[in-house]
Amino acid sequence: MSDDIPADDGSLEDARAWLRDRVDDGQSCPCCGQMAKVYRRKLTASIGCVLIRMWRESRDEWIYMPRIRSAGQDEVIARFWFLIEGDDAVRDDGSKRNGWWRLTNLGVAFVHNEIKLPKYARIYNNRLLNLDAEQSVSIIDVLGTKFDYAELMEGT
């Protein structure tokens, strides 16, 4: 397939096919100009620490994430592994971004080091395409040597 942008008289399907072949590296959409890119995100130590804090402070009940979040909003990408779920309540302004999250059963099992999960998720347009099962990690793997799992879980 040519790297040239599809001609203006090409079909929308031609433009989609052209872009689909390029989104892993990132490319501007020939129709609207928006940057289209598949991002490869990984489970990080920061996410692991937030999941443990969620467990320690609320178990599997709802918790207001901005109160415990330590390093910005990246921790909510844990939703792509189905470790957390957001509350669907709608704010007065119509937004569903109300800040309330809880651990799922899978999230609880991950926090308790009972399961391993794919290390990477492929994300496009803030949606999960798939989990890359090539490499699996436990919460201890995710935390690495920087954090002591037993110390973080103390008091639970």
Buried (B, 14 or more C-beta within 10 A) or exposed (E): EEEEBBEEEBEEEEBBEBBEEBBEEEBBBBEEEEEBBBBEBBBBBBBBBBBBBBBBEBEBEBBBBEEBBEEEEEBBBBBBBBBBBBBEEEEEEEEEEBBBBBBBEBBBBBBEBEBBBBBBBBBEEEEBBEBBEEEBBBBBBBBEEEBEBEEBBEEE
